Amino acid sequence: MAESFDAIVVGGGSVGMPSAYYLTRRGLKVLVLERRTAVGQGDNKAAIGGVRATHSDPAKILLCLRSLEEIRTWKEVHGDDIGWKPGGYLFPVYSEEMEKKLRGLFPLQRRHGLVNDWVDADTVADLLPGIEREGLRGGTYSPNDGQTSPLLLPIALMRHAVRSGAVVRVRERVVAYLVSGGKIMGVKTDKGVYHAPRVVVATGADAARDGQLLGIDIPVTPDSHEAGITAPVAPFIEPLIVDMRPGPEGKTANFYFGQNHEGQIIFCYTPRELFVGTNRENLSEFLPVLAGRMVSLVPRLRHLLVRRIWRGCYPMTPDGTPIVSNVPGVEGLTLAVGMCGQGFMLGLGVGQEVAALVVDGKHRLPPGAAKTIRYGRDFRSGIMEALK
Ligand SMILES: Cc1cc2nc3c(=O)[nH]c(=O)nc-3n(C[C@H](O)[C@H](O)[C@H](O)COP(=O)(O)OP(=O)(O)OC[C@H]3O[C@@H](n4cnc5c(N)ncnc54)[C@H](O)[C@@H]3O)c2cc1C
């Protein structure tokens, strides 16, 4: 006979593990199904661990503020080291246009509780020793943001969820959703059938395929991005940095990096031309372009020894904002997909939102904010995320 659960979470990644954790905390008997060999091994593992609430969309600001609240106190409350490194986020600014754009976001960000301020060029240089001073106007600095480990966090969440009764099955792929009379009844995997009246789809870059299985449109398109990490050096950078200048070589849109809790410099750039698809092979051009970009901002970084590079996917939606929503017409179905380049920082906030949607049947976010992450919204009129 098929096993029964109160809720099934499909996908054990940046979003699926927090969702399972908060659902078990709300008293549900939860099953997590993950097709890979362990949880957190999908695009979660590709993230460089940045957690910030400096967004231009109210839902993202509020969800990330919740994530930060949980991450900041995690060790104290639960005892696990999740590699939390406070230090904020710094956006150095070299042009009047960018200064205007970033300052223009302050009123909305502050209305939603984010601490983000303009700092002068000397303060930027203190926060990022060795930064190129020519043309530096100052920057924005949000001191309460930080970074944490994408390798440690999902494991901690899994451990606590399992202690509270969740069941996690890896190497098990969902191949069909059981829907009858407009209600979700469970899922079929490559190993068996499970029943549950609530199913959460948290399948990241694969979500469009789940849409096909469900007979609904889930507009998530993966595009791939590369990142890397150096050998550790003595700590000298506190914040994570986002360099919004167009790259000098014309291939990069922005570049972000920081020094993690182990002293390694971890980095990534957004290519000007996106690579649509799930190809995760490294490109030969990444390191030379990256190195040029990095050294143009902080010349002293030229001495770093790069240890490893990798590639992963941003699960993109057409308007750059996630879909966290129940689905009208399919009772018991919740989508938590399309996290774009911010699924790791959104994860815990989204997990809480998923628990509210599943257990209470409604968003925890205020209605005005929740509408930008609703399923079935008009993607052409959605708010474009300025700070991807
Ligand atoms: C280079 C790079 C750097 C990044 N840096 C950051 C950062 O600093 N901060 C940040 O917030 N974000 C960052 N991101 C983005 C972040 O990694 C993603 O947005 C996030 O991991 C997406 O979370 P997810 O849970 O939707 O997907 P995933 O973490 O990929 O989880 C989805 C899971 O579902 C599983 N799955 C799929 N289909 C099935 C099925 N049918 N059955 C069972 N299991 C299934 C997959 O195996 C996977 O484990 C970065 C991304 C890249 C590529």
PDBQT file of the ligand as one rigid body, heavy atoms in Angstrom, charges set to zero:
ROOT
HETATM    1  C1  LIG A 401      27.110  30.689  -9.765  1.00  0.00    +0.000 C 
HETATM    2  C2  LIG A 401      25.884  30.956  -8.927  1.00  0.00    +0.000 A 
HETATM    3  C3  LIG A 401      25.989  31.755  -7.780  1.00  0.00    +0.000 A 
HETATM    4  C4  LIG A 401      24.850  32.015  -7.008  1.00  0.00    +0.000 A 
HETATM    5  N1  LIG A 401      24.983  32.756  -5.878  1.00  0.00    +0.000 NA
HETATM    6  C5  LIG A 401      23.893  32.983  -5.099  1.00  0.00    +0.000 A 
HETATM    7  C6  LIG A 401      24.001  33.708  -3.889  1.00  0.00    +0.000 A 
HETATM    8  O1  LIG A 401      25.075  34.137  -3.491  1.00  0.00    +0.000 OA
HETATM    9  N2  LIG A 401      22.880  33.916  -3.158  1.00  0.00    +0.000 N 
HETATM   10  C7  LIG A 401      21.653  33.460  -3.564  1.00  0.00    +0.000 A 
HETATM   11  O2  LIG A 401      20.660  33.698  -2.880  1.00  0.00    +0.000 OA
HETATM   12  N3  LIG A 401      21.523  32.725  -4.698  1.00  0.00    +0.000 NA
HETATM   13  C8  LIG A 401      22.597  32.490  -5.474  1.00  0.00    +0.000 A 
HETATM   14  N4  LIG A 401      22.470  31.759  -6.617  1.00  0.00    +0.000 N 
HETATM   15  C9  LIG A 401      21.131  31.306  -7.038  1.00  0.00    +0.000 C 
HETATM   16  C10 LIG A 401      20.694  30.080  -6.262  1.00  0.00    +0.000 C 
HETATM   17  O3  LIG A 401      21.706  29.100  -6.327  1.00  0.00    +0.000 OA
HETATM   18  C11 LIG A 401      19.374  29.516  -6.829  1.00  0.00    +0.000 C 
HETATM   19  O4  LIG A 401      18.438  30.564  -7.001  1.00  0.00    +0.000 OA
HETATM   20  C12 LIG A 401      18.764  28.514  -5.874  1.00  0.00    +0.000 C 
HETATM   21  O5  LIG A 401      19.680  27.480  -5.562  1.00  0.00    +0.000 OA
HETATM   22  C13 LIG A 401      17.487  27.904  -6.428  1.00  0.00    +0.000 C 
HETATM   23  O6  LIG A 401      16.901  27.151  -5.387  1.00  0.00    +0.000 OA
HETATM   24  P1  LIG A 401      15.860  26.006  -5.699  1.00  0.00    +0.000 P 
HETATM   25  O7  LIG A 401      15.508  25.344  -4.416  1.00  0.00    +0.000 OA
HETATM   26  O8  LIG A 401      14.767  26.579  -6.528  1.00  0.00    +0.000 OA
HETATM   27  O9  LIG A 401      16.681  24.986  -6.633  1.00  0.00    +0.000 OA
HETATM   28  P2  LIG A 401      17.720  23.849  -6.181  1.00  0.00    +0.000 P 
HETATM   29  O10 LIG A 401      18.538  24.266  -5.041  1.00  0.00    +0.000 OA
HETATM   30  O11 LIG A 401      18.400  23.418  -7.433  1.00  0.00    +0.000 OA
HETATM   31  O12 LIG A 401      16.749  22.697  -5.672  1.00  0.00    +0.000 OA
HETATM   32  C14 LIG A 401      15.858  22.015  -6.551  1.00  0.00    +0.000 C 
HETATM   33  C15 LIG A 401      16.016  20.547  -6.245  1.00  0.00    +0.000 C 
HETATM   34  O13 LIG A 401      14.960  19.816  -6.870  1.00  0.00    +0.000 OA
HETATM   35  C16 LIG A 401      15.487  18.566  -7.280  1.00  0.00    +0.000 C 
HETATM   36  N5  LIG A 401      14.546  18.026  -8.286  1.00  0.00    +0.000 N 
HETATM   37  C17 LIG A 401      14.246  18.579  -9.487  1.00  0.00    +0.000 A 
HETATM   38  N6  LIG A 401      13.317  17.827 -10.114  1.00  0.00    +0.000 NA
HETATM   39  C18 LIG A 401      13.036  16.797  -9.287  1.00  0.00    +0.000 A 
HETATM   40  C19 LIG A 401      12.148  15.674  -9.384  1.00  0.00    +0.000 A 
HETATM   41  N7  LIG A 401      11.361  15.498 -10.458  1.00  0.00    +0.000 N 
HETATM   42  N8  LIG A 401      12.115  14.788  -8.365  1.00  0.00    +0.000 NA
HETATM   43  C20 LIG A 401      12.901  14.958  -7.248  1.00  0.00    +0.000 A 
HETATM   44  N9  LIG A 401      13.771  16.004  -7.123  1.00  0.00    +0.000 NA
HETATM   45  C21 LIG A 401      13.814  16.910  -8.124  1.00  0.00    +0.000 A 
HETATM   46  C22 LIG A 401      16.857  18.927  -7.804  1.00  0.00    +0.000 C 
HETATM   47  O14 LIG A 401      17.713  17.792  -7.850  1.00  0.00    +0.000 OA
HETATM   48  C23 LIG A 401      17.318  19.970  -6.804  1.00  0.00    +0.000 C 
HETATM   49  O15 LIG A 401      18.087  19.433  -5.741  1.00  0.00    +0.000 OA
HETATM   50  C24 LIG A 401      23.595  31.470  -7.397  1.00  0.00    +0.000 A 
HETATM   51  C25 LIG A 401      23.505  30.641  -8.516  1.00  0.00    +0.000 A 
HETATM   52  C26 LIG A 401      24.641  30.386  -9.274  1.00  0.00    +0.000 A 
HETATM   53  C27 LIG A 401      24.506  29.487 -10.461  1.00  0.00    +0.000 C 
ENDROOT
TORSDOF 0
